């Protein structure tokens, strides 16, 4: 992971680095990951402006087009448990992969999403990883899929959020270690 991030910095010295989180409809897992990672970066750097100054763009998309807003349960977890402003959640609308331009790092929620991304755009193969697999690779641990809690009980959403958040803390540490932030 660290070597990939270091290469990413060298290869994109003057370009923004787009980190894109992917799930199915871009309404539950990937927007939660996008918004939560953005919040972790703001907490670390002090502002959204500082993220831009670091040449980082944090996005999300889906393998299927939905146009949906963020799932209510995901938005509530971000608001009540992570102190994300409600307006940040309201800004989100589901996007499709085809709307993503020049990704630097694509992090999918499942192995199936990873294969769908590569099938959609074979040139992205070297920059597409599962989120859990990417952050645990250097630890020698096999990554796990982050399952879709859609239409499940609240504890399924909470479990998903905690799994994503644990991965994002590891990702943030790797960003620091690689000099991205």
C-alpha positions as CSV (number, residue, x, y, z in Angstrom):
1,X,0.0,0.0,0.0
2,X,2.7,2.5,1.0
3,X,4.6,1.9,-2.3
4,X,1.4,2.4,-4.3
5,X,0.8,5.7,-2.5
6,X,4.4,6.9,-3.0
7,X,4.2,6.1,-6.7
8,X,0.9,7.9,-6.8
9,X,2.5,11.0,-5.4
10,X,5.4,10.9,-7.9
11,X,3.2,10.2,-10.9
12,X,0.7,13.0,-10.0
13,X,3.2,15.6,-8.7
14,X,1.1,18.6,-10.1
15,X,-2.2,16.9,-10.6
16,X,-5.0,16.4,-8.0
17,X,-5.2,12.9,-6.6
18,X,-8.7,11.5,-6.8
19,X,-9.6,9.0,-4.2
20,X,-12.9,7.3,-5.2
21,X,-15.0,5.0,-3.0
22,X,-17.2,2.6,-4.9
23,X,-20.3,0.5,-4.0
24,X,-23.4,-0.5,-5.9
25,X,-25.8,2.4,-6.0
26,X,-23.6,5.0,-4.4
27,X,-26.2,5.7,-1.7
28,X,-25.1,3.7,1.4
29,X,-21.5,2.5,1.8
30,X,-19.4,4.6,-0.6
31,X,-20.9,8.0,0.3
32,X,-20.5,7.1,4.0
33,X,-16.8,6.3,3.2
34,X,-16.4,9.5,1.2
35,X,-17.9,11.8,3.7
36,X,-16.3,10.1,6.7
37,X,-12.8,10.1,5.1
38,X,-13.3,13.8,4.2
39,X,-14.2,14.5,7.8
40,X,-11.1,12.6,9.1
41,X,-8.9,14.7,6.7
42,X,-10.6,17.9,7.9
43,X,-9.9,16.9,11.5
44,X,-6.3,16.2,10.6
45,X,-5.7,19.2,8.3
46,X,-8.1,21.8,9.8
47,X,-10.3,22.6,6.8
48,X,-11.8,21.4,3.5
49,X,-9.6,24.1,1.9
50,X,-6.5,22.4,3.3
51,X,-7.6,19.1,1.6
52,X,-7.7,21.0,-1.7
53,X,-4.3,22.5,-1.0
54,X,-2.9,19.0,-0.5
55,X,-4.3,18.3,-4.0
56,X,-6.7,15.6,-2.8
57,X,-10.2,15.1,-4.1
58,X,-12.4,12.6,-2.2
59,X,-15.3,11.2,-4.2
60,X,-17.7,8.2,-4.5
61,X,-19.6,6.5,-7.2
62,X,-21.6,3.3,-7.9
63,X,-21.3,0.5,-10.3
64,X,-25.0,1.1,-11.1
65,X,-26.5,4.5,-11.7
66,X,-29.0,5.5,-9.0
67,X,-29.1,9.3,-8.6
68,X,-30.3,8.5,-5.1
69,X,-29.5,10.6,-2.0
70,X,-27.5,9.0,0.8
71,X,-29.5,6.4,2.7
72,X,-31.2,7.8,5.7
73,X,-29.6,5.3,8.1
74,X,-26.1,6.2,6.7
75,X,-26.8,9.9,7.0
76,X,-28.1,9.5,10.6
77,X,-24.9,7.6,11.6
78,X,-22.8,10.3,10.1
79,X,-24.8,13.1,11.8
80,X,-25.4,11.6,15.2
81,X,-22.2,9.5,15.7
82,X,-19.6,11.3,13.6
83,X,-20.7,14.9,14.0
84,X,-21.0,15.5,10.2
85,X,-23.2,18.4,9.3
86,X,-26.6,17.4,7.9
87,X,-26.0,19.7,4.9
88,X,-22.9,17.7,3.9
89,X,-25.1,14.5,3.7
90,X,-27.9,16.4,1.9
91,X,-25.4,17.4,-0.9
92,X,-24.8,13.8,-1.9
93,X,-26.5,12.4,-5.1
94,X,-25.6,8.9,-6.4
95,X,-23.2,8.9,-9.3
96,X,-22.1,6.3,-11.7
97,X,-18.5,5.2,-12.6
98,X,-18.7,6.9,-15.9
99,X,-18.8,10.3,-14.1
100,X,-15.4,9.7,-12.5
101,X,-12.5,11.4,-14.3
102,X,-8.8,10.5,-13.8
103,X,-9.0,8.5,-10.6
104,X,-5.7,8.0,-8.7
105,X,-7.0,5.4,-6.2
106,X,-10.3,3.5,-6.4
107,X,-11.4,1.7,-3.3
108,X,-14.4,-0.7,-3.7
109,X,-16.5,-2.1,-0.9
110,X,-16.4,-5.7,-2.3
111,X,-14.4,-7.9,-4.6
112,X,-17.4,-7.9,-7.0
113,X,-17.3,-4.1,-7.2
114,X,-13.6,-4.3,-8.0
115,X,-14.2,-6.7,-10.9
116,X,-17.1,-4.5,-12.1
117,X,-14.8,-1.4,-12.1
118,X,-12.1,-3.3,-14.0
119,X,-14.6,-4.6,-16.5
120,X,-16.0,-1.1,-17.0
121,X,-12.5,0.5,-17.4
122,X,-9.6,-2.0,-17.8
123,X,-7.1,0.8,-17.7
124,X,-8.0,1.3,-14.0
125,X,-7.0,-2.2,-13.0
126,X,-3.7,-1.1,-11.4
127,X,-5.4,1.5,-9.2
128,X,-8.5,-0.5,-8.1
129,X,-8.5,-2.3,-4.8
130,X,-11.1,-3.3,-2.2
131,X,-11.0,-0.9,0.7
132,X,-10.4,-3.5,3.4
133,X,-7.8,-5.4,1.3
134,X,-5.9,-2.2,0.5
135,X,-5.5,-1.1,4.1
136,X,-4.6,-4.5,5.4
137,X,-2.3,-5.7,2.6
138,X,0.9,-4.5,4.2
139,X,-0.3,-6.3,7.4
140,X,-0.5,-9.6,5.6
141,X,-4.2,-9.9,6.2
142,X,-6.7,-10.9,3.6
143,X,-9.3,-8.2,3.0
144,X,-13.0,-8.8,3.6
145,X,-16.0,-7.5,1.7
146,X,-18.0,-4.7,3.3
147,X,-21.5,-6.0,3.0
148,X,-24.5,-3.9,1.9
149,X,-26.8,-3.2,4.9
150,X,-29.5,-1.9,2.6
151,X,-33.0,-2.5,4.0
152,X,-31.5,-4.2,7.0
153,X,-31.8,-3.3,10.6
154,X,-30.0,-0.4,12.2
155,X,-27.3,-2.6,13.7
156,X,-26.3,-3.7,10.1
157,X,-25.7,-0.1,9.2
158,X,-23.7,0.5,12.4
159,X,-21.6,-2.6,11.7
160,X,-20.9,-1.4,8.2
161,X,-20.0,2.1,9.4
162,X,-17.6,0.7,12.0
163,X,-15.9,-1.6,9.4
164,X,-15.6,1.4,7.0
165,X,-14.3,3.7,9.8
166,X,-11.7,1.2,10.9
167,X,-10.4,0.9,7.3
168,X,-10.4,4.7,7.0
169,X,-8.3,5.2,10.1
170,X,-5.7,2.8,8.5
171,X,-5.9,4.6,5.2
172,X,-5.4,8.0,7.0
173,X,-2.3,6.6,8.7
174,X,-0.9,5.4,5.4
175,X,-1.6,8.8,3.8
176,X,0.4,10.4,6.5
177,X,3.2,7.9,6.2
178,X,3.4,8.3,2.5
179,X,3.5,12.1,2.8
180,X,0.1,12.8,1.2
181,X,-1.0,14.8,4.2
